[in-house]
Amino acid sequence: MGRRCDDIGVEPADFDTAWQLAERVHGPQAAKDGEPYLCHVRRVVERVRELAPVDLSERCATAAALHDVVEDTAVGLDDLASMGFDDDVVAAVDSVTGREGEPYIELVRRAAADPVGRWVKLADNLDNSDETRLARLPEATAARLREKYASARRLLRAACAVGADDPSRDEPEPATPS
Protein backbone atom coordinates (compact mmCIF):
# COMPACT_ATOMS: atom_id res chain seq x y z
CA MET A 1 0.00 0.00 0.00
CA GLY A 2 1.10 3.61 -0.34
CA ARG A 3 2.19 6.11 2.25
CA ARG A 4 0.20 6.20 5.47
CA CYS A 5 -1.09 9.69 5.97
CA ASP A 6 -1.24 9.38 9.74
CA ASP A 7 2.57 8.99 9.66
CA ILE A 8 2.82 12.56 8.32
CA GLY A 9 0.12 14.19 10.44
CA VAL A 10 -2.69 14.09 7.87
CA GLU A 11 -5.87 12.10 8.37
CA PRO A 12 -6.04 9.41 5.68
CA ALA A 13 -8.68 10.13 3.05
CA ASP A 14 -11.18 7.39 2.24
CA PHE A 15 -13.93 6.64 -0.25
CA ASP A 16 -16.38 9.01 1.47
CA THR A 17 -13.91 11.87 1.12
CA ALA A 18 -13.39 10.99 -2.55
CA TRP A 19 -17.12 10.86 -3.22
CA GLN A 20 -17.72 14.20 -1.47
CA LEU A 21 -15.00 15.77 -3.63
CA ALA A 22 -16.49 14.22 -6.78
CA GLU A 23 -19.93 15.57 -5.86
CA ARG A 24 -18.51 19.04 -5.28
CA VAL A 25 -16.42 19.33 -8.46
CA HIS A 26 -18.53 17.26 -10.90
CA GLY A 27 -21.94 18.32 -9.54
CA PRO A 28 -22.56 21.08 -12.07
CA GLN A 29 -21.09 19.13 -15.01
CA ALA A 30 -23.05 17.27 -17.68
CA ALA A 31 -21.86 14.34 -19.81
CA LYS A 32 -21.78 14.50 -23.64
CA ASP A 33 -25.22 12.90 -23.72
CA GLY A 34 -26.66 15.57 -21.37
CA GLU A 35 -26.89 13.30 -18.32
CA PRO A 36 -25.50 14.65 -15.00
CA TYR A 37 -21.81 13.71 -14.98
CA LEU A 38 -22.03 12.25 -11.48
CA CYS A 39 -24.20 9.43 -12.87
CA HIS A 40 -21.19 8.27 -14.91
CA VAL A 41 -18.90 8.49 -11.87
CA ARG A 42 -21.37 6.48 -9.75
CA ARG A 43 -21.64 3.76 -12.40
CA VAL A 44 -17.84 3.52 -12.67
CA VAL A 45 -17.59 3.14 -8.87
CA GLU A 46 -20.31 0.46 -8.86
CA ARG A 47 -18.71 -1.41 -11.78
CA VAL A 48 -15.22 -1.35 -10.29
CA ARG A 49 -16.60 -2.73 -7.01
CA GLU A 50 -18.02 -5.65 -9.04
CA LEU A 51 -14.87 -6.29 -11.08
CA ALA A 52 -11.85 -5.57 -8.90
CA PRO A 53 -10.29 -8.18 -6.62
CA VAL A 54 -11.47 -7.92 -3.01
CA ASP A 55 -8.04 -6.82 -1.76
CA LEU A 56 -8.10 -3.84 -4.15
CA SER A 57 -11.80 -3.04 -4.01
CA GLU A 58 -11.74 -0.07 -1.64
CA ARG A 59 -8.72 1.57 -3.30
CA CYS A 60 -10.28 0.98 -6.72
CA ALA A 61 -13.61 2.50 -5.61
CA THR A 62 -11.81 5.53 -4.15
CA ALA A 63 -9.78 6.04 -7.34
CA ALA A 64 -12.94 5.49 -9.43
CA ALA A 65 -14.71 8.31 -7.57
CA LEU A 66 -11.73 10.52 -8.44
CA HIS A 67 -11.03 9.15 -11.92
CA ASP A 68 -11.92 12.34 -13.84
CA VAL A 69 -11.31 14.90 -11.10
CA VAL A 70 -7.79 15.84 -12.23
CA GLU A 71 -8.57 15.66 -15.95
CA ASP A 72 -11.82 17.65 -15.85
CA THR A 73 -11.47 20.10 -12.95
CA ALA A 74 -8.93 22.41 -11.33
CA VAL A 75 -7.99 19.76 -8.72
CA GLY A 76 -4.44 18.43 -9.17
CA LEU A 77 -2.62 15.30 -8.10
CA ASP A 78 -0.76 17.29 -5.43
CA ASP A 79 -4.13 18.41 -4.09
CA LEU A 80 -5.26 14.79 -3.76
CA ALA A 81 -2.05 13.89 -1.93
CA SER A 82 -2.40 16.86 0.43
CA MET A 83 -6.01 15.82 1.14
CA GLY A 84 -4.66 12.55 2.51
CA PHE A 85 -5.21 10.07 -0.33
CA ASP A 86 -2.70 7.23 -0.30
CA ASP A 87 0.05 7.20 -2.90
CA ASP A 88 -1.45 4.18 -4.67
CA VAL A 89 -4.80 5.97 -5.09
CA VAL A 90 -3.08 9.13 -6.37
CA ALA A 91 -0.94 7.01 -8.72
CA ALA A 92 -4.07 5.26 -10.02
CA VAL A 93 -5.79 8.59 -10.67
CA ASP A 94 -2.64 9.77 -12.45
CA SER A 95 -2.63 6.60 -14.57
CA VAL A 96 -6.20 7.20 -15.81
CA THR A 97 -5.77 10.95 -16.36
CA GLY A 98 -5.23 11.97 -19.97
CA ARG A 99 -2.33 14.24 -20.78
CA GLU A 100 -2.47 16.98 -23.38
CA GLY A 101 -1.67 15.58 -26.83
CA GLU A 102 -1.50 11.99 -25.56
CA PRO A 103 -3.15 9.39 -27.81
CA TYR A 104 -5.95 7.52 -26.03
CA ILE A 105 -4.25 4.15 -26.46
CA GLU A 106 -1.16 5.47 -24.61
CA LEU A 107 -3.39 6.53 -21.72
CA VAL A 108 -4.90 3.04 -21.70
CA ARG A 109 -1.44 1.42 -21.69
CA ARG A 110 -0.42 3.61 -18.77
CA ALA A 111 -3.59 2.74 -16.86
CA ALA A 112 -3.15 -0.96 -17.65
CA ALA A 113 0.31 -0.86 -16.03
CA ASP A 114 -1.11 0.41 -12.72
CA PRO A 115 -2.55 -2.30 -10.39
CA VAL A 116 -5.48 -0.09 -9.37
CA GLY A 117 -5.74 2.10 -12.47
CA ARG A 118 -6.33 -0.88 -14.79
CA TRP A 119 -9.55 -1.79 -12.94
CA VAL A 120 -10.74 1.82 -12.83
CA LYS A 121 -10.05 2.33 -16.54
CA LEU A 122 -11.81 -0.93 -17.44
CA ALA A 123 -14.90 0.13 -15.45
CA ASP A 124 -14.76 3.58 -17.07
CA ASN A 125 -14.38 2.02 -20.52
CA LEU A 126 -17.33 -0.33 -19.98
CA ASP A 127 -19.54 2.58 -18.94
CA ASN A 128 -18.39 4.80 -21.80
CA SER A 129 -19.09 2.02 -24.30
CA ASP A 130 -22.52 1.15 -22.93
CA GLU A 131 -24.94 1.01 -25.86
CA THR A 132 -27.61 2.92 -23.93
CA ARG A 133 -25.23 5.87 -23.64
CA LEU A 134 -23.87 5.56 -27.18
CA ALA A 135 -27.41 5.54 -28.59
CA ARG A 136 -27.86 9.12 -27.36
CA LEU A 137 -24.96 10.34 -29.52
CA PRO A 138 -24.84 11.02 -33.27
CA GLU A 139 -24.28 7.69 -35.09
CA ALA A 140 -20.88 8.69 -36.53
CA THR A 141 -19.63 9.61 -33.05
CA ALA A 142 -21.05 6.43 -31.53
CA ALA A 143 -19.39 4.26 -34.21
CA ARG A 144 -16.02 5.95 -33.65
CA LEU A 145 -16.30 5.48 -29.88
CA ARG A 146 -17.34 1.83 -30.21
CA GLU A 147 -14.12 1.07 -32.09
CA LYS A 148 -11.94 3.20 -29.82
CA TYR A 149 -13.29 1.60 -26.65
CA ALA A 150 -13.31 -1.97 -28.00
CA SER A 151 -9.58 -1.97 -28.80
CA ALA A 152 -8.77 -0.36 -25.45
CA ARG A 153 -10.99 -2.84 -23.62
CA ARG A 154 -9.05 -5.78 -25.09
CA LEU A 155 -5.82 -4.35 -23.67
CA LEU A 156 -7.41 -3.63 -20.27
CA ARG A 157 -9.01 -7.05 -20.01
CA ALA A 158 -5.66 -8.67 -20.70
CA ALA A 159 -4.07 -6.54 -17.95
CA CYS A 160 -6.85 -7.39 -15.49
CA ALA A 161 -7.24 -10.99 -16.67
CA VAL A 162 -10.99 -10.43 -16.43
CA GLY A 163 -12.82 -13.57 -17.38
CA ALA A 164 -9.69 -15.74 -17.36
CA ASP A 165 -10.87 -17.72 -14.35
CA ASP A 166 -14.49 -16.65 -14.00
CA PRO A 167 -16.46 -16.19 -17.24
CA SER A 168 -19.33 -14.55 -15.36
CA ARG A 169 -17.08 -11.53 -14.70
CA ASP A 170 -16.45 -10.93 -18.40
CA GLU A 171 -18.62 -8.41 -20.16
CA PRO A 172 -19.76 -9.18 -23.71
CA GLU A 173 -18.53 -6.90 -26.47
CA PRO A 174 -21.23 -4.40 -27.39
CA ALA A 175 -23.22 -5.41 -30.43
CA THR A 176 -22.35 -3.45 -33.53
CA PRO A 177 -25.40 -2.32 -35.46
CA SER A 178 -25.64 -3.79 -38.96
C-alpha positions as CSV (number, residue, x, y, z in Angstrom):
1,M,0.0,0.0,0.0
2,G,1.1,3.6,-0.3
3,R,2.2,6.1,2.3
4,R,0.2,6.2,5.5
5,C,-1.1,9.7,6.0
6,D,-1.2,9.4,9.7
7,D,2.6,9.0,9.7
8,I,2.8,12.6,8.3
9,G,0.1,14.2,10.4
10,V,-2.7,14.1,7.9
11,E,-5.9,12.1,8.4
12,P,-6.0,9.4,5.7
13,A,-8.7,10.1,3.0
14,D,-11.2,7.4,2.2
15,F,-13.9,6.6,-0.3
16,D,-16.4,9.0,1.5
17,T,-13.9,11.9,1.1
18,A,-13.4,11.0,-2.5
19,W,-17.1,10.9,-3.2
20,Q,-17.7,14.2,-1.5
21,L,-15.0,15.8,-3.6
22,A,-16.5,14.2,-6.8
23,E,-19.9,15.6,-5.9
24,R,-18.5,19.0,-5.3
25,V,-16.4,19.3,-8.5
26,H,-18.5,17.3,-10.9
27,G,-21.9,18.3,-9.5
28,P,-22.6,21.1,-12.1
29,Q,-21.1,19.1,-15.0
30,A,-23.0,17.3,-17.7
31,A,-21.9,14.3,-19.8
32,K,-21.8,14.5,-23.6
33,D,-25.2,12.9,-23.7
34,G,-26.7,15.6,-21.4
35,E,-26.9,13.3,-18.3
36,P,-25.5,14.6,-15.0
37,Y,-21.8,13.7,-15.0
38,L,-22.0,12.2,-11.5
39,C,-24.2,9.4,-12.9
40,H,-21.2,8.3,-14.9
41,V,-18.9,8.5,-11.9
42,R,-21.4,6.5,-9.8
43,R,-21.6,3.8,-12.4
44,V,-17.8,3.5,-12.7
45,V,-17.6,3.1,-8.9
46,E,-20.3,0.5,-8.9
47,R,-18.7,-1.4,-11.8
48,V,-15.2,-1.3,-10.3
49,R,-16.6,-2.7,-7.0
50,E,-18.0,-5.7,-9.0
51,L,-14.9,-6.3,-11.1
52,A,-11.8,-5.6,-8.9
53,P,-10.3,-8.2,-6.6
54,V,-11.5,-7.9,-3.0
55,D,-8.0,-6.8,-1.8
56,L,-8.1,-3.8,-4.1
57,S,-11.8,-3.0,-4.0
58,E,-11.7,-0.1,-1.6
59,R,-8.7,1.6,-3.3
60,C,-10.3,1.0,-6.7
61,A,-13.6,2.5,-5.6
62,T,-11.8,5.5,-4.2
63,A,-9.8,6.0,-7.3
64,A,-12.9,5.5,-9.4
65,A,-14.7,8.3,-7.6
66,L,-11.7,10.5,-8.4
67,H,-11.0,9.2,-11.9
68,D,-11.9,12.3,-13.8
69,V,-11.3,14.9,-11.1
70,V,-7.8,15.8,-12.2
71,E,-8.6,15.7,-16.0
72,D,-11.8,17.6,-15.9
73,T,-11.5,20.1,-13.0
74,A,-8.9,22.4,-11.3
75,V,-8.0,19.8,-8.7
76,G,-4.4,18.4,-9.2
77,L,-2.6,15.3,-8.1
78,D,-0.8,17.3,-5.4
79,D,-4.1,18.4,-4.1
80,L,-5.3,14.8,-3.8
81,A,-2.0,13.9,-1.9
82,S,-2.4,16.9,0.4
83,M,-6.0,15.8,1.1
84,G,-4.7,12.5,2.5
85,F,-5.2,10.1,-0.3
86,D,-2.7,7.2,-0.3
87,D,0.1,7.2,-2.9
88,D,-1.5,4.2,-4.7
89,V,-4.8,6.0,-5.1
90,V,-3.1,9.1,-6.4
91,A,-0.9,7.0,-8.7
92,A,-4.1,5.3,-10.0
93,V,-5.8,8.6,-10.7
94,D,-2.6,9.8,-12.5
95,S,-2.6,6.6,-14.6
96,V,-6.2,7.2,-15.8
97,T,-5.8,10.9,-16.4
98,G,-5.2,12.0,-20.0
99,R,-2.3,14.2,-20.8
100,E,-2.5,17.0,-23.4
101,G,-1.7,15.6,-26.8
102,E,-1.5,12.0,-25.6
103,P,-3.2,9.4,-27.8
104,Y,-5.9,7.5,-26.0
105,I,-4.2,4.1,-26.5
106,E,-1.2,5.5,-24.6
107,L,-3.4,6.5,-21.7
108,V,-4.9,3.0,-21.7
109,R,-1.4,1.4,-21.7
110,R,-0.4,3.6,-18.8
111,A,-3.6,2.7,-16.9
112,A,-3.1,-1.0,-17.7
113,A,0.3,-0.9,-16.0
114,D,-1.1,0.4,-12.7
115,P,-2.6,-2.3,-10.4
116,V,-5.5,-0.1,-9.4
117,G,-5.7,2.1,-12.5
118,R,-6.3,-0.9,-14.8
119,W,-9.5,-1.8,-12.9
120,V,-10.7,1.8,-12.8
121,K,-10.0,2.3,-16.5
122,L,-11.8,-0.9,-17.4
123,A,-14.9,0.1,-15.5
124,D,-14.8,3.6,-17.1
125,N,-14.4,2.0,-20.5
126,L,-17.3,-0.3,-20.0
127,D,-19.5,2.6,-18.9
128,N,-18.4,4.8,-21.8
129,S,-19.1,2.0,-24.3
130,D,-22.5,1.1,-22.9
131,E,-24.9,1.0,-25.9
132,T,-27.6,2.9,-23.9
133,R,-25.2,5.9,-23.6
134,L,-23.9,5.6,-27.2
135,A,-27.4,5.5,-28.6
136,R,-27.9,9.1,-27.4
137,L,-25.0,10.3,-29.5
138,P,-24.8,11.0,-33.3
139,E,-24.3,7.7,-35.1
140,A,-20.9,8.7,-36.5
141,T,-19.6,9.6,-33.1
142,A,-21.1,6.4,-31.5
143,A,-19.4,4.3,-34.2
144,R,-16.0,6.0,-33.7
145,L,-16.3,5.5,-29.9
146,R,-17.3,1.8,-30.2
147,E,-14.1,1.1,-32.1
148,K,-11.9,3.2,-29.8
149,Y,-13.3,1.6,-26.7
150,A,-13.3,-2.0,-28.0
151,S,-9.6,-2.0,-28.8
152,A,-8.8,-0.4,-25.4
153,R,-11.0,-2.8,-23.6
154,R,-9.0,-5.8,-25.1
155,L,-5.8,-4.4,-23.7
156,L,-7.4,-3.6,-20.3
157,R,-9.0,-7.1,-20.0
158,A,-5.7,-8.7,-20.7
159,A,-4.1,-6.5,-17.9
160,C,-6.8,-7.4,-15.5
161,A,-7.2,-11.0,-16.7
162,V,-11.0,-10.4,-16.4
163,G,-12.8,-13.6,-17.4
164,A,-9.7,-15.7,-17.4
165,D,-10.9,-17.7,-14.4
166,D,-14.5,-16.7,-14.0
167,P,-16.5,-16.2,-17.2
168,S,-19.3,-14.5,-15.4
169,R,-17.1,-11.5,-14.7
170,D,-16.5,-10.9,-18.4
171,E,-18.6,-8.4,-20.2
172,P,-19.8,-9.2,-23.7
173,E,-18.5,-6.9,-26.5
174,P,-21.2,-4.4,-27.4
175,A,-23.2,-5.4,-30.4
176,T,-22.3,-3.4,-33.5
177,P,-25.4,-2.3,-35.5
178,S,-25.6,-3.8,-39.0
